[in-house]
Amino acid sequence: MSSVKADNIYDYVAQNAGLIASYIEGLASYGMQSGSGIVRPVYSPEWLAAHRQLEKWINEAGLSVRADAIGNLWGRLEGSEGGPVIASGSHLDTVKGGGKYDGGLGIIAALSAIRFLKDFYGPPRRTLEVVALCEEEGSRFNNTFLGSRAIIGTLPLDEVNNSRDPEGISVLEAARACGFRPEELTTVRRHDLGTFLELHIEQGRLLDDAGLQVGIVEAITGLQHLKVVFEGRADHAGTTPMDLRADSLVAAADVAIKTHHLAAALGRPAVATVGSLQVEPGARNIVPARVEITIDFRHSVEATRQLMAQQIRQICRDTGVSQGVTVQIEQHTDRLPAQMSPEVIELLQSCADQLGVSNMRMISGAGHDSQIMVERVPTAMLFVPSQAGRSHSAAEFTPLEQIIPGVAVLAQAMYKLAY
């Protein structure tokens, strides 16, 4: 740690930013594939090795450390006066081929902030904790937010027992193999958390484009996933006149274009994406008989999200009629928007302004553990830029100089809450 006298916590973070950089590179080594990003699904050998490395770093920082029954890892700096705990962190797992910063940076930022506060100010009045949440991405079990749902008490034991990965291994079996006790799920529930803060890369390009240092998240968008199947008729591509066709691909393409225009007309933060398309029989000389698409649409205002749902379904039905094909719509995911806690948003805003850190209020278009935590605990998120908006990719990158302001704001917010 730096021996140079710092005037404030921002300067202290900047002087000791080398520690943050070493944490980032060290954590990224667990699951790193040559040229293709990180593969670190929950309870994998790579994930467990990263978990153990974090334990060592937490101990080195002078914090007590424990893992709960589902595998969340907690580091604790005890406060002198008790009271509700201030916690910060993010998820340890990655998507397949992910980057160094998604999730991992939030853990590192929280650990660094608590360590810097302890060194700069001494022991806090209220207890501070860093948490490495065991799973957020759903890349192994197709079940998201295992760690945060367990903390607030909304993860059912049946899901732990019955959810299985592609190899047939259950969450219960995988967690036990790592030395955890998922059958004791009720012990994970926390009733003593007073505030939860999560620092994360933006995973979009708004901050990078605006040249601003941090984003303060006001809401996390709600989303809905639909599978839409268009059934037409397979015919010869050369002998069937255009006016006699029931072309399911034309119908699907028309829906994709109209859905795009719907979201564009609503404006930010509305988004809609046709992300996958399967064509049958898929031959160049046959009119497509069956096409399956997925539609992902999102908005942070529930009334607008419901309006989008109604309009997209109507677009699908109307297109089916106009193109002479049948349409089947299945809903696969329906997640409500999550509004962050106003008092915690204001705290982050005041800290950023006090430190002279340029900022903007934002909506998160991606899901995060904070949307789960806020159901039971006052919660807000802090974004740092993601260069060119890249994320869920080996190309994900945020330079250290763009991480320092976020860690400083996080530390300042913890200082105001705990000291």
N, C-alpha and C positions, 0 to 999 in steps of 0.2 A: 504494500500500500504506500501511497505517496507520503513523503515526510514534509512536503511543502505546505505551508499554512494556506488553507482555503478560507475565503470570506463567507461562503454560503454553500448550500448543498449542491447547487448546480456546478460550481467550480470543483467541488470535491468529486462529483461523478465524472466530470471531464478529466480531472487529473488521474483518476483510477480506471479509465475506460479500457485500459489494456486487460484488466481482469474480465470485463464483459466479453471482450474479443476472444480471450482464451477459453471462456466458458462456451461460447458459441461454437468454436472450432472443435473443442473437446466433445461436446454433446453430439455434434454432427457426425463424428467418426463412428458412432454406433448405428449400423445399418446402412452406411454409405456404400453405394454401388458405383463402380468405376464409370463415370460419364453419364449415369442415368439416375442420379438422385438417391434419396434415402428410402429404404424399405424397413419400417419399424412398427409393425402391427402389435397391438396390445398382447402381452404375455409371451411374445416371441423371445428367443435367446438374445436378440439385439436389444429389444425393449428392456429385458431384465438387466442386461449389462449397463444400459444407460441409467436405469433406476438405481443400481448400486453405485455408479459414479456420482450421481446426484447426492446420494446419502453421504459420500465422502466429502463432497464440497460443502454440504450443509453443516456437517460436523466441523470442518475447517473454519467455517464462518462463525463458530461459537454458538450455534443453535442446537437445541435438542432435536432429535429426529425420530420419526416413527412411520411405519406403514400401516394403514388400516386394513380391514378384512377384505376389501375388494381390490386393493393395490394402489390407492392414492397415497402419495408420499408427502408427509408434512414436516416442515422445519419450523421450530417455535422459538421466539425470543420473548421470554416471560416478562410481563409488565408488573410494576410494583403495586398497582392499585386494583388489579382484577378488572371486571367488567367485560362487556362483549368484545370478542376478538376481531381484529382487522386482518383479513386474509387477502392474499393476492397470488395469482399463478395462472397456469393454462395447462394444456394437454401435452403429454409426452409421446403419444403415438403419432404416426404419420400416415398419409396416403401412400400408395405405391408410387415410388419415384418422386417423392416430395422434396421440399427444400429444407434449408437449415433453420428457417425463421418461423414457419407456421407452427404455433404452439410452443415450441422450444424456447423462442425468444421471450415469451411471457413468463415462463418459469425462471429463466436467467435474469430477466429484469427485476422480478420480485425478490429473488435471492440477493441480487446485487444491491437493490435499494435498501433492504433490511440490513445487510452487512454494512453498507455505507452509513446508514443512520446510527447504527450501534457504535461505529468507530468515531463518528463526527459528534454525536450528541450524548452518547452513553445509553444506559438502559431506558426503555420507554415506561410511561405510566400505564398504558394499556398493552396487552399482549399483541404481538405481530406474528403472523404465520405466512410462510410460503407453501404453496401446494403444487405438486406435479400430479395433475389429474390423469387417471389411468387410461382413459379412452374418450375420444370425442368423434373421431372421423368415421367409425363404423366400417373400417376397411377390412376387418377380419370376420366379424360376426354379423355384419349388416344391421347392427343395433348401435345407435349413436348415444353419446352422453352417458355412458355407464357410470363413470366416476361422479359426475356432478349430480346425476339423479339419485345415486346412493346417498350422497351427502344431504340432500334435502328430503330424502325419504320417499321418493316416487319411483324407485326402481323395484319392480316386483321380484320376489324370489323365484317365481315360476319362470321368468325370463332368464334369470341366471342359470337355472337348472336345464332349460330346454333349448335355448338359443345355441346353434352349432355353426362352426365354420365349415368350409367346403370339404374338409377331411372328416367331418362328423364329430369333432371335439367340441364339447360344450364349454360355455364360459366358466362354469363350475370346475370342470376338469382342468382347463387351462390355467385358471387362477390357483388352484390347489398345487399344480405342478411347479408353480413359482414360489410356493411357500405361504400363500395367503389363505384366508379362511372365509370364503364367500358364503358359506352356510350361516355365518354369523353376521349377515347383512345388516341387521338392525343396529349393530354397534357402530356402523359407519355414519349414521345420522348425526348431524351436528345441530345442537340447539343454542350454541353460544356464539354464533357468528353475528357480528354487528354490521359489518360492511365487507363487500367483496369487490375487488378491483382487478381488472384483467387488461394487461397491455398486449397488443397484437399488431402484426403487420396488417395494413389495410386490405390487402389482396385485391386491390383495385388501383386505379391510376389517378384518382381525384386529387389527393394530396401532392403526388409527384407533379402533376400538371400545374397545380396552383403554386407550387414552390413553398408550401407551408410545412411547419415542423410536426404538428400533431393534429389529429382529429379527435373530437370528443363525441362519442356515440350517443345519440338520443334514443334510438330504437334499432332493433334487429328485425329485419323484414320477415313477414310470414310468407309461406310458400305452399303451393299445391302442385302435385305431380299427377298427370293424367296419362293413361295409355289409350290411344284411339286406334281402332281397327276399321279400315275401309274395305268392304267386300264388293268387288265388281265382277267382271267376267273375262276369263282368258280367251283371246281371239288372235287370229293370224294378223301380224302387223302389216302385211302387204295387201291383204284382201278385204279387210274390214274397214268400210268407210268411216270417216271421222265422226259423222253425225249418228252412227249406229253403235258407238263404243260405250262401254261402262268401265272407264279407265280409273282404277283406284289410285294410281299414282298422281294423276292430274288432280283428283280430289284432295289428296294429302298435300300436294304442293300448294294448292289454293288456300288450304287452311293454314299452312306455314306462313305464307305471305300475309294473309289477313291478320293472323295473330301477331306477327311482327308489327304491322301497322297499328294495331290496337294499342299495344304497349307504347309505341313511339308517340302516338297521339295523346296518350295520358301524360307523358312526360316523366321525368325522374321523380321518384325512384322506381316507377313501374318498369318491369322487365319481363320478357317472355321469350322462351327458347324452345324450338323443336330440335332436340339434341340427338335423337336417334331415329333411324328409318330402316325398315326391313321390307324388301320387295319380293313377292312371289308371283310367278315362278322365277323371276329374275333373269330372263333371257332377252337378248337384244331384239328378237323377232317375234315376241309375244306381248300382247297388250297385258299390262299387269292386272292380275286377278285380285290380289290381296296385298295391302300395305298396312304396316303397323308403325305408328310414330309415338314418341313421347313428347309431352308438352310440360315444361317447367315454367310457372309464372309466379311472380313475387311482388309484394307491396307491403310497406310498413303500416299502412292504415287499413284496418280490417274491413271497413265498409267498401273501400276501393278494391281490395282483394276479392271480396265477394262479388262485386260488380264485374270484375275481370272474369271470374269463374262462370258467371251467368252468360256473359257475352261470348266467351270462347266456346262454351258448349253449344250456344246457338249458332255460331259460325260453323261448327262441325256438322250440326244437323242440317242447316240450310245448304251447305255445300254438298252433302250427300244427296239431297233432293235434286239440286241443279245438275249434278253429274251422273245421276242415275245409279248410285251405289248405296249400299247399306252402311250404317255407322254404328259402332259399339264404343261406348266410353266407359273406362274403368278409372276410378280414383285410387291412387296408391299411397299418396302422402298428403296430409293436410295439417300444416303447422301454423298456429296463430302467431301474429307479430308479438314482439316483446318490447315494451317500453322500459327504458332504463329509469332508475330512480332519480327524480328531479333534484333532490338534495345532494346526491353524489355527483351528478352532472355539474351542478353549480360549484361544488368543491373543486373538481378538476379544472373547470373554467377559471376559477379565481387563482388557482395555483399556476396555471399556464400564464395568465396575465401578470401575476406577481413576478414570475421569473423571466418575463419578456420573451416567452416562447410563442411564436406565431401559431394560430390555431383556427379551426373552423368546426362548427357543429356538423354532424354527419349521420347518415343512416347506413347501417351495415347490411349489405346485400347478401352476405354469407352468414351461416349459422355459427354460433359460438356457445361455449359452456355458460357464458353470462346470461343467456336467455333462459337457462334452467335455474341458475342461482337466484335470479331476480324474483322468482316465484315465492321465495321464502326469506331472502336476505337483500337489504338495500345494496344495489349493484350498479356499476357503470364501467364502460370500456374506454380505453385510450388507444388510438391508432397511431402508428408511425408509418412513414411512407414505404411503399413497396415499389421498387424501381420498375417503371413502365407497367406497373400493375401486375407483374408476374407473380404467380403463386401456384401451389399444387404442381410444381415443376422444379426440375434441377436448376432452372434459370432464375429461380426466386432469389432476390438479393436486396438487402438494405445496408448501405454503408454505415460504418460505425458512427460517423459524425451525424447521421440522421437518427441513430438510436439514442445517443446521449440525451437530447432534449426530452424524449419520452420517459427515460429512466429518471431524469431529474424531476419531471412533473409528478411521476408516480411516487418518488421518495418524498416530495414536498407534501403530497396529499396524505401519505402515511404519517408524516411528521405532525400535521395538523390534527389528525385523528387520534394519534397515540401519545404525543408528547405534550 
